[in-house]
Amino acid sequence: MPYRLAFTSFDPIGWLIVYGIVDLVFLFDVILTFFTSYTEYTPTGDVEVFELKKIAYNYIKSWLILDLLSILPIDYIFP
């Protein structure tokens, strides 16, 4: 990606389709993570969390911002 942004002025349509598919897969991963349980480590024992509100809160406070930044189409924002 850095090489492409620095040294090429256009992309063939095939590569644009590939980049779009990769972005859609990452978006699907972000959505899927809102429904994926996680393990909460406590002194009394490990607990698997299945409540959607807790899962969403845990994801929002940990990885959501980085994941959203990773799916931004930077090549369209900074042409």
Buried (B, 14 or more C-beta within 10 A) or exposed (E): EEEEEEEEEEEEEEEEEEBEEEBEEBBEEBEEBEEEEBEEEEEEEEEEBEEEEEBBEBBEEEEBEEBEEBBEEEEEEEE
